[in-house]
Amino acid sequence: MKKTVRISFEGKTYDVEVEVLDSAVSAAPAAPVAAPAPAPAAASAPAAAGGTEVKCPLAGSVFKLKVKVGDKVEANQEVAIIEALKMENPVVAPCAGTVNSISVKETDTVTDGQVLMTIA
């Protein structure tokens, strides 16, 4: 059986058609859905510039760079924040070392797997 429901999201109203599969399902309370944990930045083999690449874990925009060239970082230290789908997603250092280079600036649009910086 199909039903039309009206929902409001961020001040806009939408009419959505849904299919009710089982009356027992519709009577059950909705379980809260937890947001997935952000993926750690991917590490790769040493880059040509001499270091470990810190790659963007998802497409979005650079909200904040938390380090600059020459800063010492620890493994799993937050080095940047990527904004995607109105959520702030931390990017962490895959290893300890010194920031060699930064390939992006704040507000840049980035893609999944794009190199953000290198750490040596």
N, CA, C and O atoms as a GROMACS GRO file, in nm:
protein
  480
    1MET      N    1   0.084  -0.116   0.000
    1MET     CA    2   0.000   0.000   0.000
    1MET      C    3   0.090   0.124   0.000
    1MET      O    4   0.186   0.131   0.077
    2LYS      N    5   0.060   0.220  -0.085
    2LYS     CA    6   0.137   0.343  -0.092
    2LYS      C    7   0.064   0.453  -0.017
    2LYS      O    8  -0.058   0.463  -0.020
    3LYS      N    9   0.144   0.536   0.050
    3LYS     CA   10   0.091   0.650   0.124
    3LYS      C   11   0.172   0.773   0.087
    3LYS      O   12   0.289   0.763   0.053
    4THR      N   13   0.109   0.886   0.095
    4THR     CA   14   0.180   1.013   0.076
    4THR      C   15   0.192   1.079   0.212
    4THR      O   16   0.092   1.094   0.284
    5VAL      N   17   0.313   1.117   0.247
    5VAL     CA   18   0.336   1.185   0.374
    5VAL      C   19   0.400   1.320   0.345
    5VAL      O   20   0.469   1.336   0.245
    6ARG      N   21   0.377   1.415   0.432
    6ARG     CA   22   0.434   1.548   0.418
    6ARG      C   23   0.542   1.564   0.524
    6ARG      O   24   0.518   1.541   0.643
    7ILE      N   25   0.662   1.602   0.481
    7ILE     CA   26   0.771   1.625   0.575
    7ILE      C   27   0.823   1.766   0.556
    7ILE      O   28   0.812   1.825   0.449
    8SER      N   29   0.880   1.820   0.663
    8SER     CA   30   0.943   1.952   0.658
    8SER      C   31   1.089   1.935   0.695
    8SER      O   32   1.122   1.866   0.792
    9PHE      N   33   1.175   1.999   0.617
    9PHE     CA   34   1.319   1.990   0.641
    9PHE      C   35   1.379   2.125   0.607
    9PHE      O   36   1.364   2.175   0.496
   10GLU      N   37   1.448   2.183   0.705
   10GLU     CA   38   1.515   2.312   0.690
   10GLU      C   39   1.422   2.416   0.630
   10GLU      O   40   1.461   2.491   0.540
   11GLY      N   41   1.299   2.422   0.682
   11GLY     CA   42   1.205   2.525   0.642
   11GLY      C   43   1.131   2.498   0.512
   11GLY      O   44   1.048   2.580   0.471
   12LYS      N   45   1.158   2.386   0.446
   12LYS     CA   46   1.089   2.353   0.321
   12LYS      C   47   1.000   2.232   0.346
   12LYS      O   48   1.035   2.143   0.423
   13THR      N   49   0.884   2.229   0.280
   13THR     CA   50   0.790   2.120   0.296
   13THR      C   51   0.789   2.035   0.169
   13THR      O   52   0.789   2.087   0.057
   14TYR      N   53   0.789   1.902   0.189
   14TYR     CA   54   0.791   1.808   0.078
   14TYR      C   55   0.681   1.706   0.097
   14TYR      O   56   0.657   1.659   0.208
   15ASP      N   57   0.613   1.670  -0.014
   15ASP     CA   58   0.519   1.559  -0.014
   15ASP      C   59   0.594   1.440  -0.072
   15ASP      O   60   0.645   1.446  -0.184
   16VAL      N   61   0.601   1.331   0.005
   16VAL     CA   62   0.678   1.214  -0.033
   16VAL      C   63   0.587   1.093  -0.037
   16VAL      O   64   0.509   1.069   0.056
   17GLU      N   65   0.597   1.015  -0.145
   17GLU     CA   66   0.519   0.893  -0.155
   17GLU      C   67   0.602   0.778  -0.100
   17GLU      O   68   0.716   0.758  -0.142
   18VAL      N   69   0.546   0.703  -0.007
   18VAL     CA   70   0.616   0.589   0.052
   18VAL      C   71   0.530   0.464   0.036
   18VAL      O   72   0.407   0.472   0.026
   19GLU      N   73   0.595   0.350   0.035
   19GLU     CA   74   0.524   0.224   0.028
   19GLU      C   75   0.530   0.157   0.164
   19GLU      O   76   0.638   0.134   0.217
   20VAL      N   77   0.415   0.125   0.220
   20VAL     CA   78   0.407   0.057   0.348
   20VAL      C   79   0.412  -0.093   0.319
   20VAL      O   80   0.323  -0.148   0.253
   21LEU      N   81   0.517  -0.158   0.369
   21LEU     CA   82   0.537  -0.300   0.340
   21LEU      C   83   0.464  -0.392   0.435
   21LEU      O   84   0.414  -0.497   0.394
   22ASP      N   85   0.457  -0.353   0.562
   22ASP     CA   86   0.397  -0.440   0.663
   22ASP      C   87   0.342  -0.350   0.773
   22ASP      O   88   0.409  -0.256   0.815
   23SER      N   89   0.223  -0.379   0.820
   23SER     CA   90   0.164  -0.295   0.924
   23SER      C   91   0.244  -0.303   1.054
   23SER      O   92   0.244  -0.207   1.131
   24ALA      N   93   0.312  -0.416   1.080
   24ALA     CA   94   0.394  -0.429   1.201
   24ALA      C   95   0.514  -0.336   1.193
   24ALA      O   96   0.560  -0.285   1.295
   25VAL      N   97   0.566  -0.314   1.072
   25VAL     CA   98   0.681  -0.226   1.054
   25VAL      C   99   0.641  -0.082   1.082
   25VAL      O  100   0.715  -0.009   1.147
   26SER      N  101   0.524  -0.041   1.033
   26SER     CA  102   0.484   0.098   1.052
   26SER      C  103   0.450   0.129   1.197
   26SER      O  104   0.458   0.245   1.239
   27ALA      N  105   0.413   0.026   1.276
   27ALA     CA  106   0.381   0.049   1.416
   27ALA      C  107   0.505   0.054   1.505
   27ALA      O  108   0.499   0.104   1.617
   28ALA      N  109   0.616   0.003   1.455
   28ALA     CA  110   0.739   0.000   1.535
   28ALA      C  111   0.799   0.140   1.541
   28ALA      O  112   0.799   0.212   1.441
   29PRO      N  113   0.852   0.180   1.658
   29PRO     CA  114   0.914   0.311   1.668
   29PRO      C  115   1.043   0.314   1.585
   29PRO      O  116   1.115   0.215   1.574
   30ALA      N  117   1.068   0.430   1.529
   30ALA     CA  118   1.190   0.444   1.448
   30ALA      C  119   1.312   0.442   1.537
   30ALA      O  120   1.316   0.509   1.640
   31ALA      N  121   1.412   0.365   1.498
   31ALA     CA  122   1.537   0.360   1.573
   31ALA      C  123   1.626   0.475   1.530
   31ALA      O  124   1.630   0.508   1.411
   32PRO      N  125   1.697   0.538   1.624
   32PRO     CA  126   1.786   0.646   1.584
   32PRO      C  127   1.900   0.593   1.497
   32PRO      O  128   1.948   0.482   1.518
   33VAL      N  129   1.940   0.673   1.402
   33VAL     CA  130   2.047   0.634   1.312
   33VAL      C  131   2.170   0.715   1.347
   33VAL      O  132   2.167   0.838   1.346
   34ALA      N  133   2.279   0.646   1.378
   34ALA     CA  134   2.404   0.715   1.412
   34ALA      C  135   2.479   0.749   1.285
   34ALA      O  136   2.479   0.671   1.189
   35ALA      N  137   2.543   0.864   1.284
   35ALA     CA  138   2.625   0.903   1.170
   35ALA      C  139   2.748   0.813   1.167
   35ALA      O  140   2.802   0.778   1.272
   36PRO      N  141   2.794   0.776   1.048
   36PRO     CA  142   2.914   0.693   1.041
   36PRO      C  143   3.035   0.769   1.091
   36PRO      O  144   3.045   0.890   1.076
   37ALA      N  145   3.128   0.694   1.151
   37ALA     CA  146   3.251   0.757   1.198
   37ALA      C  147   3.333   0.802   1.078
   37ALA      O  148   3.338   0.732   0.977
   38PRO      N  149   3.397   0.917   1.089
   38PRO     CA  150   3.477   0.962   0.976
   38PRO      C  151   3.593   0.867   0.948
   38PRO      O  152   3.655   0.814   1.041
   39ALA      N  153   3.620   0.847   0.822
   39ALA     CA  154   3.729   0.758   0.784
   39ALA      C  155   3.862   0.829   0.806
   39ALA      O  156   3.874   0.948   0.778
   40PRO      N  157   3.961   0.758   0.856
   40PRO     CA  158   4.091   0.823   0.872
   40PRO      C  159   4.152   0.852   0.736
   40PRO      O  160   4.119   0.786   0.638
   41ALA      N  161   4.238   0.950   0.732
   41ALA     CA  162   4.305   0.983   0.607
   41ALA      C  163   4.388   0.865   0.559
   41ALA      O  164   4.451   0.796   0.639
   42ALA      N  165   4.386   0.844   0.432
   42ALA     CA  166   4.460   0.730   0.376
   42ALA      C  167   4.607   0.766   0.363
   42ALA      O  168   4.642   0.877   0.324
   43ALA      N  169   4.691   0.671   0.396
   43ALA     CA  170   4.835   0.691   0.380
   43ALA      C  171   4.878   0.616   0.256
   43ALA      O  172   4.816   0.517   0.218
   44SER      N  173   4.982   0.662   0.194
   44SER     CA  174   5.034   0.593   0.078
   44SER      C  175   5.184   0.581   0.092
   44SER      O  176   5.242   0.620   0.192
   45ALA      N  177   5.244   0.527  -0.011
   45ALA     CA  178   5.390   0.516  -0.012
   45ALA      C  179   5.447   0.657  -0.012
   45ALA      O  180   5.377   0.751  -0.050
   46PRO      N  181   5.571   0.674   0.028
   46PRO     CA  182   5.628   0.808   0.028
   46PRO      C  183   5.609   0.877  -0.106
   46PRO      O  184   5.628   0.817  -0.212
   47ALA      N  185   5.571   1.003  -0.101
   47ALA     CA  186   5.544   1.081  -0.220
   47ALA      C  187   5.675   1.125  -0.285
   47ALA      O  188   5.782   1.117  -0.224
   48ALA      N  189   5.664   1.172  -0.408
   48ALA     CA  190   5.782   1.216  -0.481
   48ALA      C  191   5.849   1.331  -0.407
   48ALA      O  192   5.971   1.346  -0.413
   49ALA      N  193   5.771   1.414  -0.338
   49ALA     CA  194   5.826   1.528  -0.265
   49ALA      C  195   5.896   1.482  -0.138
   49ALA      O  196   5.952   1.564  -0.066
   50GLY      N  197   5.893   1.353  -0.108
   50GLY     CA  198   5.960   1.301   0.008
   50GLY      C  199   5.874   1.304   0.132
   50GLY      O  200   5.897   1.385   0.221
   51GLY      N  201   5.776   1.218   0.138
   51GLY     CA  202   5.690   1.212   0.256
   51GLY      C  203   5.570   1.122   0.233
   51GLY      O  204   5.554   1.063   0.126
   52THR      N  205   5.487   1.114   0.335
   52THR     CA  206   5.365   1.035   0.328
   52THR      C  207   5.250   1.128   0.291
   52THR      O  208   5.233   1.234   0.352
   53GLU      N  209   5.174   1.089   0.191
   53GLU     CA  210   5.061   1.170   0.149
   53GLU      C  211   4.946   1.158   0.246
   53GLU      O  212   4.915   1.050   0.295
   54VAL      N  213   4.883   1.271   0.275
   54VAL     CA  214   4.759   1.274   0.353
   54VAL      C  215   4.650   1.301   0.250
   54VAL      O  216   4.645   1.409   0.191
   55LYS      N  217   4.562   1.201   0.229
   55LYS     CA  218   4.460   1.212   0.126
   55LYS      C  219   4.324   1.246   0.187
   55LYS      O  220   4.294   1.211   0.301
   56CYS      N  221   4.245   1.314   0.108
   56CYS     CA  222   4.110   1.352   0.149
   56CYS      C  223   4.022   1.227   0.154
   56CYS      O  224   4.018   1.151   0.056
   57PRO      N  225   3.952   1.204   0.266
   57PRO     CA  226   3.870   1.083   0.277
   57PRO      C  227   3.735   1.091   0.205
   57PRO      O  228   3.669   0.988   0.189
   58LEU      N  229   3.693   1.212   0.162
   58LEU     CA  230   3.564   1.227   0.094
   58LEU      C  231   3.562   1.360   0.020
   58LEU      O  232   3.640   1.450   0.048
   59ALA      N  233   3.472   1.372  -0.075
   59ALA     CA  234   3.457   1.496  -0.150
   59ALA      C  235   3.390   1.601  -0.062
   59ALA      O  236   3.302   1.569   0.018
   60GLY      N  237   3.431   1.725  -0.077
   60GLY     CA  238   3.373   1.834   0.000
   60GLY      C  239   3.455   1.960  -0.020
   60GLY      O  240   3.510   1.983  -0.128
   61SER      N  241   3.462   2.041   0.084
   61SER     CA  242   3.545   2.161   0.078
   61SER      C  243   3.630   2.169   0.204
   61SER      O  244   3.590   2.121   0.310
   62VAL      N  245   3.746   2.230   0.190
   62VAL     CA  246   3.837   2.244   0.303
   62VAL      C  247   3.779   2.352   0.394
   62VAL      O  248   3.778   2.470   0.359
   63PHE      N  249   3.733   2.311   0.510
   63PHE     CA  250   3.675   2.404   0.607
   63PHE      C  251   3.785   2.470   0.689
   63PHE      O  252   3.781   2.591   0.713
   64LYS      N  253   3.884   2.390   0.733
   64LYS     CA  254   3.991   2.445   0.816
   64LYS      C  255   4.116   2.359   0.803
   64LYS      O  256   4.110   2.236   0.806
   65LEU      N  257   4.229   2.426   0.788
   65LEU     CA  258   4.359   2.360   0.796
   65LEU      C  259   4.411   2.386   0.936
   65LEU      O  260   4.420   2.501   0.979
   66LYS      N  261   4.445   2.280   1.009
   66LYS     CA  262   4.486   2.294   1.148
   66LYS      C  263   4.637   2.292   1.167
   66LYS      O  264   4.685   2.302   1.280
   67VAL      N  265   4.712   2.279   1.056
   67VAL     CA  266   4.858   2.280   1.062
   67VAL      C  267   4.910   2.366   0.948
   67VAL      O  268   4.836   2.403   0.857
   68LYS      N  269   5.040   2.398   0.956
   68LYS     CA  270   5.105   2.470   0.847
   68LYS      C  271   5.237   2.400   0.816
   68LYS      O  272   5.283   2.317   0.895
   69VAL      N  273   5.296   2.434   0.705
   69VAL     CA  274   5.423   2.373   0.666
   69VAL      C  275   5.525   2.396   0.777
   69VAL      O  276   5.539   2.507   0.828
   70GLY      N  277   5.595   2.290   0.813
   70GLY     CA  278   5.697   2.296   0.919
   70GLY      C  279   5.648   2.250   1.055
   70GLY      O  280   5.729   2.225   1.144
   71ASP      N  281   5.514   2.239   1.073
   71ASP     CA  282   5.460   2.192   1.201
   71ASP      C  283   5.490   2.044   1.220
   71ASP      O  284   5.486   1.965   1.126
   72LYS      N  285   5.522   2.008   1.344
   72LYS     CA  286   5.540   1.867   1.379
   72LYS      C  287   5.402   1.813   1.418
   72LYS      O  288   5.325   1.878   1.488
   73VAL      N  289   5.374   1.690   1.370
   73VAL     CA  290   5.245   1.627   1.400
   73VAL      C  291   5.268   1.486   1.452
   73VAL      O  292   5.369   1.423   1.423
   74GLU      N  293   5.172   1.439   1.528
   74GLU     CA  294   5.172   1.302   1.579
   74GLU      C  295   5.077   1.219   1.493
   74GLU      O  296   4.988   1.274   1.428
   75ALA      N  297   5.095   1.089   1.492
   75ALA     CA  298   5.003   1.000   1.422
   75ALA      C  299   4.863   1.018   1.481
   75ALA      O  300   4.848   1.030   1.603
   76ASN      N  301   4.763   1.021   1.397
   76ASN     CA  302   4.622   1.038   1.433
   76ASN      C  303   4.587   1.178   1.485
   76ASN      O  304   4.478   1.198   1.537
   77GLN      N  305   4.677   1.274   1.470
   77GLN     CA  306   4.647   1.413   1.507
   77GLN      C  307   4.560   1.473   1.397
   77GLN      O  308   4.585   1.450   1.278
   78GLU      N  309   4.458   1.549   1.435
   78GLU     CA  310   4.372   1.615   1.338
   78GLU      C  311   4.450   1.725   1.267
   78GLU      O  312   4.505   1.815   1.332
   79VAL      N  313   4.456   1.718   1.134
   79VAL     CA  314   4.534   1.816   1.057
   79VAL      C  315   4.447   1.905   0.969
   79VAL      O  316   4.491   2.011   0.926
   80ALA      N  317   4.324   1.862   0.943
   80ALA     CA  318   4.233   1.941   0.860
   80ALA      C  319   4.090   1.900   0.889
   80ALA      O  320   4.065   1.795   0.949
   81ILE      N  321   3.997   1.984   0.846
   81ILE     CA  322   3.855   1.952   0.857
   81ILE      C  323   3.794   1.973   0.718
   81ILE      O  324   3.810   2.079   0.657
   82ILE      N  325   3.724   1.871   0.669
   82ILE     CA  326   3.657   1.877   0.541
   82ILE      C  327   3.507   1.888   0.568
   82ILE      O  328   3.451   1.811   0.645
   83GLU      N  329   3.444   1.986   0.504
   83GLU     CA  330   3.299   2.002   0.518
   83GLU      C  331   3.231   1.933   0.400
   83GLU      O  332   3.260   1.961   0.284
   84ALA      N  333   3.140   1.841   0.433
   84ALA     CA  334   3.063   1.770   0.330
   84ALA      C  335   2.924   1.745   0.386
   84ALA      O  336   2.909   1.698   0.498
   85LEU      N  337   2.824   1.775   0.308
   85LEU     CA  338   2.684   1.756   0.349
   85LEU      C  339   2.655   1.824   0.482
   85LEU      O  340   2.586   1.770   0.568
   86LYS      N  341   2.709   1.945   0.498
   86LYS     CA  342   2.690   2.027   0.618
   86LYS      C  343   2.744   1.962   0.744
   86LYS      O  344   2.703   1.996   0.855
   87MET      N  345   2.837   1.868   0.728
   87MET     CA  346   2.902   1.803   0.842
   87MET      C  347   3.051   1.831   0.835
   87MET      O  348   3.108   1.837   0.727
   88GLU      N  349   3.112   1.848   0.950
   88GLU     CA  350   3.256   1.868   0.958
   88GLU      C  351   3.322   1.732   0.982
   88GLU      O  352   3.293   1.665   1.081
   89ASN      N  353   3.411   1.693   0.891
   89ASN     CA  354   3.476   1.563   0.895
   89ASN      C  355   3.625   1.580   0.918
   89ASN      O  356   3.693   1.641   0.834
   90PRO      N  357   3.678   1.529   1.029
   90PRO     CA  358   3.821   1.547   1.056
   90PRO      C  359   3.908   1.461   0.964
   90PRO      O  360   3.870   1.351   0.925
   91VAL      N  361   4.024   1.514   0.932
   91VAL     CA  362   4.127   1.440   0.858
   91VAL      C  363   4.244   1.430   0.954
   91VAL      O  364   4.288   1.530   1.009
   92VAL      N  365   4.295   1.309   0.974
   92VAL     CA  366   4.403   1.288   1.070
   92VAL      C  367   4.532   1.248   1.000
   92VAL      O  368   4.530   1.192   0.890
   93ALA      N  369   4.643   1.277   1.064
   93ALA     CA  370   4.774   1.241   1.011
   93ALA      C  371   4.791   1.089   1.018
   93ALA      O  372   4.764   1.030   1.122
   94PRO      N  373   4.834   1.026   0.909
   94PRO     CA  374   4.853   0.881   0.910
   94PRO      C  375   4.981   0.840   0.981
   94PRO      O  376   5.000   0.722   1.011
   95CYS      N  377   5.070   0.936   1.009
   95CYS     CA  378   5.197   0.905   1.074
   95CYS      C  379   5.248   1.029   1.146
   95CYS      O  380   5.198   1.140   1.126
   96ALA      N  381   5.348   1.010   1.230
   96ALA     CA  382   5.413   1.123   1.297
   96ALA      C  383   5.518   1.180   1.203
   96ALA      O  384   5.573   1.108   1.120
   97GLY      N  385   5.546   1.308   1.216
   97GLY     CA  386   5.649   1.370   1.133
   97GLY      C  387   5.631   1.520   1.126
   97GLY      O  388   5.569   1.581   1.213
   98THR      N  389   5.686   1.578   1.020
   98THR     CA  390   5.679   1.722   0.997
   98THR      C  391   5.604   1.747   0.867
   98THR      O  392   5.627   1.677   0.768
   99VAL      N  393   5.515   1.846   0.867
   99VAL     CA  394   5.439   1.879   0.747
   99VAL      C  395   5.536   1.937   0.644
   99VAL      O  396   5.595   2.043   0.665
  100ASN      N  397   5.551   1.866   0.531
  100ASN     CA  398   5.641   1.908   0.423
  100ASN      C  399   5.577   2.008   0.330
  100ASN      O  400   5.636   2.110   0.294
  101SER      N  401   5.452   1.977   0.290
  101SER     CA  402   5.383   2.062   0.194
  101SER      C  403   5.233   2.052   0.217
  101SER      O  404   5.183   1.952   0.268
  102ILE      N  405   5.163   2.159   0.178
  102ILE     CA  406   5.016   2.160   0.184
  102ILE      C  407   4.969   2.199   0.044
  102ILE      O  408   5.008   2.303  -0.008
  103SER      N  409   4.885   2.115  -0.016
  103SER     CA  410   4.844   2.132  -0.155
  103SER      C  411   4.713   2.206  -0.172
  103SER      O  412   4.673   2.235  -0.285
  104VAL      N  413   4.645   2.239  -0.063
  104VAL     CA  414   4.514   2.304  -0.069
  104VAL      C  415   4.511   2.423   0.025
  104VAL      O  416   4.599   2.440   0.109
  105LYS      N  417   4.407   2.504   0.009
  105LYS     CA  418   4.385   2.614   0.104
  105LYS      C  419   4.240   2.608   0.150
  105LYS      O  420   4.158   2.540   0.089
  106GLU      N  421   4.210   2.678   0.257
  106GLU     CA  422   4.074   2.678   0.310
  106GLU      C  423   3.979   2.729   0.203
  106GLU      O  424   4.012   2.820   0.127
  107THR      N  425   3.862   2.670   0.197
  107THR     CA  426   3.752   2.693   0.102
  107THR      C  427   3.771   2.620  -0.031
  107THR      O  428   3.678   2.621  -0.112
  108ASP      N  429   3.886   2.557  -0.057
  108ASP     CA  430   3.904   2.480  -0.180
  108ASP      C  431   3.807   2.362  -0.183
  108ASP      O  432   3.779   2.302  -0.080
  109THR      N  433   3.757   2.331  -0.300
  109THR     CA  434   3.677   2.211  -0.321
  109THR      C  435   3.774   2.096  -0.346
  109THR      O  436   3.867   2.109  -0.425
  110VAL      N  437   3.750   1.983  -0.278
  110VAL     CA  438   3.839   1.868  -0.289
  110VAL      C  439   3.760   1.743  -0.324
  110VAL      O  440   3.639   1.736  -0.302
  111THR      N  441   3.830   1.644  -0.380
  111THR     CA  442   3.767   1.518  -0.418
  111THR      C  443   3.820   1.406  -0.331
  111THR      O  444   3.924   1.418  -0.266
  112ASP      N  445   3.748   1.297  -0.330
  112ASP     CA  446   3.786   1.178  -0.255
  112ASP      C  447   3.922   1.130  -0.307
  112ASP      O  448   3.938   1.108  -0.427
  113GLY      N  449   4.020   1.114  -0.218
  113GLY     CA  450   4.152   1.065  -0.256
  113GLY      C  451   4.251   1.173  -0.297
  113GLY      O  452   4.368   1.143  -0.322
  114GLN      N  453   4.207   1.296  -0.303
  114GLN     CA  454   4.297   1.406  -0.340
  114GLN      C  455   4.402   1.426  -0.231
  114GLN      O  456   4.369   1.420  -0.112
  115VAL      N  457   4.526   1.451  -0.269
  115VAL     CA  458   4.633   1.475  -0.172
  115VAL      C  459   4.615   1.615  -0.113
  115VAL      O  460   4.609   1.714  -0.186
  116LEU      N  461   4.606   1.620   0.020
  116LEU     CA  462   4.592   1.748   0.090
  116LEU      C  463   4.728   1.802   0.132
  116LEU      O  464   4.754   1.922   0.122
  117MET      N  465   4.816   1.712   0.179
  117MET     CA  466   4.947   1.753   0.229
  117MET      C  467   5.038   1.632   0.234
  117MET      O  468   4.993   1.519   0.215
  118THR      N  469   5.167   1.656   0.259
  118THR     CA  470   5.261   1.547   0.280
  118THR      C  471   5.330   1.567   0.414
  118THR      O  472   5.353   1.679   0.459
  119ILE      N  473   5.363   1.454   0.476
  119ILE     CA  474   5.430   1.454   0.606
  119ILE      C  475   5.555   1.368   0.592
  119ILE      O  476   5.549   1.256   0.541
  120ALA      N  477   5.670   1.422   0.637
  120ALA     CA  478   5.794   1.346   0.631
  120ALA      C  479   5.844   1.319   0.771
  120ALA      O  480   5.949   1.256   0.788
   0.00000   0.00000   0.00000
